Structure formats: C-alpha cells, structure tokens
Amino acid sequence: MERKVYILGGAQTDFERNWTKEGKNMIALLKEAVEDGFKDAGFTYDELVSLNNENRVAAFVGNFIAEQYISQGHLGAFLTEVNPAFYGVPSARYEAACASSSVALDAAITKIEAGEYDVCIVVGWEIMKSVDSKKGGDILGRAAYYEKEGKGVDLPFPKLFGRLADATIEKYGLDQERYLNALAKISCINYANAKRNPLAQTRKWFMSYEEASHRGTESNPNVGGLLGVSDCSQVTDGAAIVILCSEKYLKEKGLQEKAYVKGYGHRTAPLLFDKKIADNANSEYVLPWTRQACLDAYKRAGLTVDDIDVFETHDCFSSSEFAAISAFGICEPGKECEAIEKGLIAFDGDKPINPSGGLIGCGHPVGASGARMFVDLYKQVTGKAGKYQVKGAKNGLMLNIGGSATTNYVFIIGRE
C-alpha cells in the first residue's frame, strides 16, 4: 500500500450486555463506543469539529440489518445524535451482511490513501437481542439468497455451514469423526480464549471438550447437519469503533508511528452455496475466493503467512474457521485436522487464531464483527491485549466474511 493508513485507536462495547433488556437504544450503544474509542485514540470532539471545518474528517458506519431488528434505517446520520460535534461530518452506512464494517473500513482506508481525508472514524454495530431466536434466524437468512436459501427455513445459516462441513469432508476424503473432533477443539479453544477477554460474551460460560464433541444431546443439540450449538457463534448486541489517520495527521500531532494497515484483500464468491461448491471443483480449496482474498492481502503487504503472528477469523461456525486455516496458508488444504491436533492454532501455538475468543467466544454482533476483529489486531500488535496478548505479536491478519463466505475481506495490520 503506497500511503500508510495508521490506527489511532479503537474500542468495543461489552458483548455480554443485552441493550434491549437494559432499556437502552442504539444511541446509548453508539455513545459508549464512540467515547471509549476517542479516549483510546486520544481524540476529542473539539478536534473533530476543527478537522470538519477543514473538510479533513469523515465517518463510516457498518450495519447489516437494523431495518429488521429495530425498524431503523438511514444509519449513517445517527452519529449526529451521539454528539453535536458530528454535525456536518460526512457519514454514511455500509452493508455487506456479516462483513458490513469491513466494507466501512475499506471505504475509510481508501479515502485516506487517496488523500481525501486525514482522519476517518469507523463504527460497526448491531442490536440483535430485540427479537426471539426464530425471528432472528429468519432475519439473518437475508445474508444469503433469501428467496432460495432462507425463506421458510428455520435457522438457515446453521444449515448452510453444516453443508460446508459436509462439503469439506467430501472434498478431502476426511474421516467424519476426526473432522468433528477437530471442530470441537476449535470451539473449546475459542471458549477458553474468551475467558481471558474481559469484553467477551462467553467469558463466564463453561464448555468442555466432552460436551463440544458430543452433539445431538440436551446440552449440545444439533442445529444444522453435523453441527451442534457448540459450533455456533453467538447472538450479540454490540459495537466496535476504529479511528484511522494519515501520516500527515500523525506528523502534525507529533505522534510516534503507530500500527498501520499493511495490506488487504476483497473478493466476492457466488451468492448461492451450491454455486460456491461447484466453483471449487477445480481448486484445492473448499472456499477458493476466501483463499484468493488472503493471497491478495499477502501480496499487497509484501508478506507471507510466515510473517503473521496472530490471526482473527470469522468463526460464525467452527466449520468456517476450519476452512480458514488452509486459506491462511497455515497448512495445506485437507491437512487442517493435523494443524489443529498439533496445537498450531491454540493460544500458545505457533499460529494462534482468535485469542479474543472469536465470534464463538467473544460474540458476533453482525455489523460490528469486522471492526471488532480489526480492533483486536490493533491491540495485539501494539501490546494492548492484556490477558489475551500474544507474546511478541508484530503482524496480524483478520478474515471477515459475509453470508456463506460470499463477501471475503482480509486485512493485515502491523507495526514497523
């Protein structure tokens, strides 16, 4: 990337909270996220006003489907309800299902690279606990081709990612029991990592390997094909914010160089799951466009998987994290079970994945997940991750997907 885009700071809300039950709306959620993010970045509302007067700042909002969850659209404008300092600041909403805030990040990074703005504020958020689980599953079905894959289907996404599990087993000729045990290990790693994260949704939850590896029981019922509840990400309320800046701004403020965006990848696969599987027939990878997004990010960053110290991935289901392991290049496709069994992706492994707990452990407020992963990589490479800090992390890579791996976003963040 020709012009460096730096990360001033960021924050996330406590993903354990239920904002509807608290009687608080999206404004309360946004206020908390923005104020915490500004504090972390050392950025003020007065500075926002000053930059806006010079047309040097903009805001980008990622959200999937607030129209269904809380009957509200025109979301980019709601930052003006957070604080009058946002009056006049260019802002808009970006959407790509679960990758919505990654689209917002991409737009913000591009604006800074182009020299249009010197500071960009990215906020991703979703309030999901406003509806029951059946209604919520139907809403999330709109991240797929709703008329063909979601309408009239109970919990369509567990079923789609259950089909990914089936396709993975078939493509690589895997032993089903070994594969399912590997998925159970993925879940247990994410739950264990979440216990170190003071903002993770499941930090107080219990999950044993025995429970995760025995699906179809009262405590771990099946939800889609071979997958059980233990294999699923969480229904979450939450927000995450990232404040980005140009090198020009950094020098004006006399700030030391911070973590910056080293590379990115963005690829879109066929929308329908059946077409994705047909598309991978001539590829080594079960999700070839996901792999290509990773390769694009490595190329832009001038790095390889050997340079990456920590990963955050979109484990909406354990089957998606399994597919990501080879897409990252941690192992050859079809060898993911070995990588998991050897402990490569564990917190103390050579290639730790989701030290935050991931979507399974930390939570998955759909429109916020990309920004949350980005914030966690920023924390890792700047040594701010606290109890879930990966020792010596210099470069981190995140994968955020929308739909059944339809939209694929990869960002690499690092320091000099």
N, C-alpha and C positions, 0 to 999 in steps of 0.2 A: 504494500500500500504506500503510495507516494507521499501523502501528507499524513502525519501521525495524528490520531484521534485519541486523546487522553481521557482517563476516567478520574474525575474529581472526587467522586464518592457515590454512595448509594445506600439503600436500606430496604428492609422488608418488614411487613407487619407480622405479628404473632399469628401463625397459621392455625393455631389451636382454637382461635376465637370464632364465635358464631355471632356475627354482627346483627343479624335479624333478631335473634333471641335477646341481644343486648338492647334492642330498640334503637339501633343506630343505622343510619343510611350510608349511601356511598360517599357523601360529603365528609362525614366523620372519618371514614376509611381513608379517603384521599388526603385529608388534612394531616392525619397522623403520619402517613407515608411521606408526604412532601416535607413536613417539618423535620422528621428524623433524617431524611436524605440530605436536606440542606445542611443540617447540623454536621453530619458526617463529612460533607464536602467543604465545610467552611464557607458556605454560600448563604447570602442573605436576601431578603425581599427587597431591601433598598438597592442592592446590586442588580437584582432582576429588573427593577424599574429603570435604573441607569442604562443597562445594556439594551433594554427595549427602546428607550428613547433614541438610541443609536442604531436601531434595527440590527442588533447583533445576537439576538436570542430567539429561540423558538421552542415549542413544546410538542410532544408526540405521545399519544395515548393509545395503548394496546388493550383491546377488549374484544371478546368473542361475540357474546350474545346477550347483552344486558336487556335488549328488547324483550326477550323471553323470560329472563329471570326476574327482572324488576320493572318491566314495562317502560324502559327508558332508552332513547336514542340520543343523537347529537352529543355524543360523549366528550368530544374534544373541547367543547365550550365550558365544561363543568369545572375546569381549573379556576375559572373566574369566581366560582363560589368558594374556593379554598381561601383565596386572599385577593384583595383588590390589586395587588402588585401584578397579577396576571392579566389585568385589563389591557387589551391591545396586543398582547403577546400572540403571535401566530401559533395556532394549535389545531390539531385535527386528530381524528380517531383512525386507527389502522386495524385491519382484521384479516386473519388467516387461520381461523379455528384455534387450536392449541398453540400455534406459532404466532399469535397476534402481536405480542410485544416484541418478538424478534423482527417482525416487519417494521414496527415502530423504531426499533434500534437501528435497523438497516437504513431507514429513511434519515434518521438523525445523523448517523455516521457519514452518509453520503453528502448531506448538507454542509457538514464541517469540512470534509475533504474538498468539496467544491469551493470553499471559501465564502459560502453564503452567510453562515452564522459562526460565531465563536463559542457559544455555549448552547447546548441542546439538553433539554430535560425530557426524559422518557419515563412514563408511568404506565405500568401494566396492572390491571386489576380485574377481579371478578367476584361477585357475590352469588354463591350457588346454593346456600342453605335456606333460601327463601321458598323452596318447593320440596315436595316429597321425592323419594328416590325414583319412583316410576316416572313422574313428570320430568325429573332431571335427566334420566336416561333418554327420554324422548327428545328433550332439548338438545342434548349432546349428539343425538343422531343426525343433526343438521350439519355436523362437521364432515359427514360422509355424503354420498349422493342420496339425499333423504328419501326421494320417491322410490328408489330402487334398493336401498340398503338400510334405511332407518324407519320408514313409516310403518306403523303397526307391529314393529319388532320390539319386544321387551329387552332392554339393555343391549342395544345394537353393538356398542363398541367392545364389550367383553366377548361377544360372539365373533367380531371381526378379528380381534387379536388372538382369540382361540384358534381361528383359521390360520393365522400367521404361525402359531405353534405347529399346527398340522403340516403346513407347507414347509416349515423348516425341517421337521423330522423326515418328510418325504424327500426333499431335495438332497439332503446329505446322508440319507440312509441311517439315521441315528436310532439308537436303542431308546424306546419311549421312556422307560423307567429312568434311565440315566439322564435323559433330557429333562424330565420333570424334576428330578432331584437337583439338577443344576439350577432350574428356575427357583426351587425352594431356597437354595443357597443365596441366589440373588436377592430374594425377598428378605432373608434373615440379615444379610449384610446391610441392606438399606434401613431396616428397623433398628439394627444395632448402631449404625451411624447416626440415626435420628436422635438417639438418646444423648449424644454429645452436643446436639444443636438446641440451644435454648429457645429457638423460634419454630421448631419442628412440630407439626401437628401430632405426631405419634410418639413424642418423647417420653410419655408416661405409659405407653402401651406395651403389652407383652406379646412376643412372637417367638416361639421355639422352632427349631428345625423340624422336630417331630410333627408339630401342628402344620407347618407350611408344606411338608412333604406328604401329608395325608389329606387329600382333597375329597370332597363328597361327604364330609362329616358335618355334624351340627355346628361345630366351631369353625369349620372351613368349608362351607358349601361350594359346589361348583357354580360358576356364573356364566361360563361360555366355553363349550367344548371341554378341553382338558384343563382349563384354568379355574382356580378357586379364588375365593375372596382374598387370600394371602398374596395373590399375584397381581392385585389391582392397586392403582393409585387411589388417592383419597378425594372425596368431595370436600372442597375447601373454600372458605372465604379468605380473601387476602389481596394485598397489593405489594408491588415492588417498584422502586424508583432508581434510576441511574442518571447521574449528571455527567455529561461529556463536555470536553472543551478542546479548542485548537491549541497548537503550540504557541501561536501569537498571544492568546489569552494567558497561557501559563507563564510566559516571559513577562508580560505586563504586570502580573501579580507577584512576580519574583518567587514563584513556587518552584520547588525541586521537581525534576521529572518524575512522573507517576507511571502507573501501569497504563498500557495503551493497547489498542486493537491492532493485532499483528496480521490478521487475515480473516477472511470469511468465505463461506460457500452457501449458495442458494440454488436449489434445484426443485422442480415440481414433477412429480411422478403422475401416472394416470390416476384419475379420481377413483374409479371403481376398483375394488380389491381384486376381482377376477382378472382385470386387465393388468394390474401390477404383477400378479403371479405369471401371467402369460408373458409379460415383458421380461421377466428374469430367466426365461428358459435358456437363453444363450449366455447368461452371466454366471460367474462363480458365486455371486451374492444373491441372497434372497430378497434384498432391497437394494438394487443397483443404483438408484438415484440418491439414496442415502449415502452410499459409498462415494459416489461422484462428488457430492457436496463436501465430504471430508477431504477428498483429493484436491478439490478447488481451494479449500482453505489452506491446506498444507502448501500448495504451490504459491499462493499469494503471500503467505507468511515466510516462505523460504525455509520451511521446517519440515521435519518428518515426525512420525509417531515417537521416535526415539527421543525427541526434544520435549515431549509433553510429559509433565509431571503429575497432572491431576486432570480428571475428566468429570464433567457433569452431563448426564444424559437423560433423555426423555423416557423414563421408565413408566409410562402410563400403564403398562403391564410388563411383567417380567419377561414376556416373550419379545418385547421391543428392545429391552436392554440386552438380551441375549444376542439379537441380530446386530446391535450396535457394536459389540465387542470386535467383530471382524471388520465391520465398516470402518472403525477407527484405525485398523491395522495392527491391533494388539496381537492378533493371531490370524492364521489362515482361515478362510471360510470353511465351516464344518468342524473346526477344532475348538470351538468355544467352550465345550464341556471341559476340555483339558485345561484351558486357561482359568476357568472358574475353580476347578478342583485343585489346581496348583496354588491358589490364593493370589493370583496376579491382580485381581480387581478389588481385593479386600482393602480395608483402611490402611493396613501396614504392608500392602503388596507393592510390587514394582509399578503397577499402573492402576492406582486406586480410582474407582468410579463412585460418584455420588457420596463423598464424605459428608455432605449436608443431610443425607437421608434420601435425596431424590424425590420424585413425585410420590413414590410408595411411602416413604418415611416422612419427608418434610411436608408434603401436601401438594395439591395441584389445583390452585385457583386458575382456571384455564387461561384467561387473558394475561395473567401475571407470570406464568411459569418461565418464559424465555428471559424476562427481565430478572427474575429471581436467580436463575442459573448464572446469568451474567454477573450479578452482584456477588454471588458466591465465588466465582472465579476471581473477581477483583479482590475479594477478601483473602483468598488463598495465596495469590501471587504477591500480595503486599503484607502478608503475615498477620492478618487481622481476623482469622477464622476461629480464634480461641481454642476451645477443647477439641474442635474437629479440624484443626490446622494440620495439613500435610507438610511434614518437615521438608524445608528446602524447596518448596514449590516455586518455580520461576515462570513456567508457561502452563496455561490451562486451556483445555478445549471443551466446548459445550455443543451438544446436539439437541435441537428443539424441533419437534415435528408437529405438523397439523394434520388432523384426520388420520387415516390409516397409513401414515408415512407418505402422505401426498405432498405436503409442503415440507421441505427439509432445509433447515437453517443450521449452519455451523459457524461459530465464532472462536477465534483463538486470541486469548488475552495474555499478555506477559509484560515483563519489565526488561530493562537493558541487562 
